[in-house]
Amino acid sequence: MSEANRIVSSQHLVSSKSPELSEFEFGLIIAWHAFARWMTRCMTAAGVKDMTPTDVLVLHHVAHRDIEKRLGDIAFVLNIEDTHVVSYSLRKLAGLGLVKSARRGKEAFFSLTEQGHDVCMAYRDVREDCLMPGFTGTPEDNAQIGELARLLRTLSGRYDQAARAASTSSL
């Protein structure tokens, strides 16, 4: 593909080593914003307004496998570096009556309330009604989505490694 036909957000960042990476980054930017918009609107349709994308992610992770979770574990799994961001979301979700905490020693463990479970199931219903009709469910399409998910996890590792290198770099 010629350089002029590449769809990128910042032409000055395109590297001859991998011009496709700049295309990927632009795709990631617009995909993230579309996904964030989707999460908040889906949650509104499920009955809870004014939640941020982080709030939605934290709620669904607390619901994941119906196992109590610690603040640090939630932040780690969601790859959120600042635990204060997760702590703020958990306080907000608790204030909405969606999560509760239980102290064990110095640790707090978070789980869903019955209302939180109901909201997660309502979110799932909206997701099934609004998002899933756009997918065929064929093995070929699902395999492509799975491969893309693996690629995103691999690239997130590279970006995390590069972020660590940049934080110790002195130009």
C-alpha positions as CSV (number, residue, x, y, z in Angstrom):
1,M,0.0,0.0,0.0
2,S,1.3,3.4,-0.8
3,E,2.1,5.9,1.9
4,A,-0.6,8.3,0.6
5,N,-3.3,5.6,1.0
6,R,-2.5,4.8,4.7
7,I,-5.1,5.9,7.2
8,V,-3.2,7.2,10.2
9,S,-3.8,9.8,12.8
10,S,-0.3,11.2,12.9
11,Q,1.7,11.0,9.7
12,H,4.9,12.3,11.4
13,L,4.9,9.1,13.5
14,V,4.9,6.6,10.6
15,S,8.0,4.5,10.7
16,S,9.6,2.7,7.8
17,K,10.1,-0.3,10.1
18,S,6.3,-0.8,10.2
19,P,4.0,1.8,8.7
20,E,1.2,-0.7,9.4
21,L,1.7,0.0,13.1
22,S,0.5,3.6,12.6
23,E,-2.6,2.2,10.8
24,F,-3.1,-0.1,13.7
25,E,-2.8,2.7,16.3
26,F,-5.4,4.8,14.4
27,G,-7.7,1.8,14.3
28,L,-7.2,1.2,18.0
29,I,-8.0,4.9,18.8
30,I,-11.2,4.9,16.9
31,A,-12.1,1.4,18.1
32,W,-11.5,2.4,21.8
33,H,-13.7,5.4,21.5
34,A,-16.5,3.4,19.8
35,F,-16.2,0.7,22.4
36,A,-16.2,3.3,25.3
37,R,-19.3,5.0,23.7
38,W,-21.0,1.6,23.4
39,M,-20.3,0.6,27.0
40,T,-21.7,3.8,28.5
41,R,-24.8,3.8,26.2
42,C,-25.4,0.1,26.8
43,M,-25.2,0.6,30.5
44,T,-27.7,3.5,30.2
45,A,-30.1,1.3,28.3
46,A,-29.6,-1.3,31.0
47,G,-30.9,1.2,33.5
48,V,-27.8,2.9,35.0
49,K,-26.8,6.4,33.8
50,D,-23.6,8.5,34.1
51,M,-21.2,5.6,34.3
52,T,-17.8,6.0,32.7
53,P,-16.2,3.2,30.6
54,T,-13.9,2.4,33.5
55,D,-17.0,2.0,35.8
56,V,-18.5,-0.4,33.4
57,L,-15.3,-2.4,33.0
58,V,-14.8,-2.6,36.8
59,L,-18.4,-3.7,37.4
60,H,-18.2,-6.5,34.8
61,H,-14.9,-7.6,36.2
62,V,-16.2,-7.8,39.7
63,A,-19.0,-9.9,38.3
64,H,-16.6,-12.2,36.4
65,R,-16.9,-15.8,37.6
66,D,-18.8,-14.6,40.7
67,I,-15.6,-14.6,42.8
68,E,-14.7,-11.8,45.2
69,K,-11.9,-9.6,44.0
70,R,-9.3,-7.3,45.6
71,L,-8.7,-3.8,44.4
72,G,-5.2,-4.6,43.2
73,D,-6.3,-7.7,41.3
74,I,-9.0,-5.7,39.5
75,A,-6.5,-3.0,38.5
76,F,-4.0,-5.7,37.4
77,V,-6.5,-7.6,35.2
78,L,-7.8,-4.5,33.6
79,N,-4.3,-3.2,33.1
80,I,-5.0,0.1,35.0
81,E,-1.8,1.4,36.4
82,D,-3.4,3.8,38.9
83,T,-5.3,1.9,41.6
84,H,-6.9,5.2,42.7
85,V,-8.9,5.1,39.4
86,V,-10.2,1.7,40.3
87,S,-10.8,2.7,43.9
88,Y,-12.9,5.7,42.8
89,S,-15.0,3.4,40.5
90,L,-15.6,0.9,43.2
91,R,-16.7,3.7,45.6
92,K,-19.1,5.0,42.9
93,L,-20.4,1.5,42.2
94,A,-20.9,0.9,45.9
95,G,-22.8,4.2,46.2
96,L,-25.1,3.0,43.4
97,G,-25.7,-0.2,45.3
98,L,-24.1,-2.4,42.6
99,V,-21.0,-3.7,44.5
100,K,-20.3,-4.4,48.2
101,S,-17.1,-4.9,50.1
102,A,-16.1,-7.3,52.8
103,R,-13.0,-6.8,55.0
104,R,-10.7,-9.6,55.8
105,G,-7.8,-8.4,57.8
106,K,-6.4,-5.4,56.0
107,E,-7.8,-6.4,52.6
108,A,-11.2,-5.5,51.1
109,F,-12.8,-7.9,48.8
110,F,-15.5,-6.7,46.3
111,S,-18.5,-8.6,45.0
112,L,-21.8,-7.8,43.3
113,T,-24.9,-7.0,45.1
114,E,-28.2,-8.5,43.8
115,Q,-28.9,-5.2,42.1
116,G,-25.4,-5.3,40.5
117,H,-26.1,-8.8,39.2
118,D,-29.4,-7.7,37.8
119,V,-27.8,-4.7,36.1
120,C,-25.1,-6.9,34.5
121,M,-27.8,-9.3,33.2
122,A,-29.7,-6.3,31.8
123,Y,-26.5,-5.1,30.1
124,R,-26.1,-8.6,28.7
125,D,-29.6,-8.5,27.3
126,V,-29.0,-5.1,25.6
127,R,-25.7,-6.4,24.2
128,E,-27.5,-9.5,22.8
129,D,-30.2,-7.3,21.2
130,C,-28.1,-4.5,19.9
131,L,-24.6,-5.7,19.2
132,M,-24.8,-9.4,18.5
133,P,-27.1,-9.3,15.5
134,G,-24.1,-7.8,13.6
135,F,-22.1,-11.0,14.0
136,T,-22.6,-14.1,12.0
137,G,-21.4,-16.6,14.5
138,T,-19.6,-18.6,11.9
139,P,-16.5,-20.5,12.9
140,E,-14.5,-18.5,10.3
141,D,-15.6,-15.1,11.7
142,N,-15.1,-16.2,15.3
143,A,-11.6,-17.5,14.5
144,Q,-10.7,-14.0,13.1
145,I,-12.0,-12.3,16.2
146,G,-10.0,-14.7,18.4
147,E,-6.9,-14.1,16.3
148,L,-7.4,-10.3,16.7
149,A,-7.8,-10.7,20.4
150,R,-4.5,-12.6,20.7
151,L,-2.8,-10.0,18.6
152,L,-4.1,-7.2,20.8
153,R,-2.8,-9.0,23.9
154,T,0.6,-9.4,22.3
155,L,0.8,-5.8,21.2
156,S,-0.4,-4.6,24.7
157,G,2.7,-6.4,26.1
158,R,4.9,-4.5,23.6
159,Y,3.4,-1.2,24.5
160,D,3.7,-1.9,28.2
161,Q,7.4,-2.8,27.7
162,A,8.0,0.3,25.7
163,A,6.2,2.4,28.3
164,R,8.6,1.0,31.0
165,A,11.6,1.8,28.7
166,A,10.3,5.3,28.0
167,S,9.9,6.0,31.7
168,T,13.6,5.3,32.3
169,S,14.8,6.9,29.1
170,S,16.7,10.2,29.2
171,L,16.8,11.9,25.9
